[in-house]
Amino acid sequence: MNIRTILGSLVLSLALFAPAFAASPVDINSADAQTLADGLNGIGLSKAQAIVAYRNEHGPFSNADQLAEVKGIGQALVEKNRDSIVVGGKAKAKAAPAS
């Protein structure tokens, strides 16, 4: 094998597998629509806005499966993104400044 073949294989491998590691967890209770659209597969800006609207109307999600209650989001889409979905609670209170 020559160096070109090795480098070509390395570049191809990185191109194919990098997207699998690029996704970071998305907190569905605090993310804005753009963050939801960017972080979840199959969720465009329109569906992301529907998620935010549902959350604003019904309160925070208690689990990932509740996303399926949002119009346009089915259980299959939830399953597809389950590893990227985080269900956060209320924001943590800031620590009091040291005196």
VENHUZI-V551888 format. One line per field, one symbol per residue. burial: b if it has 24 or more other ideal C-beta (glycine too) atoms within 12 Angstrom, else e. A space follows every 50 residues. Layout:
burial = ???
This chain:
burial = eeeeeeeeeeeeeeeeeeeeeeeeebbbbebebebbeebbbebeeebbbb bbebbeeeebbeebeebbebeebeeebbeebeebbbbeeeeeeeeeeee
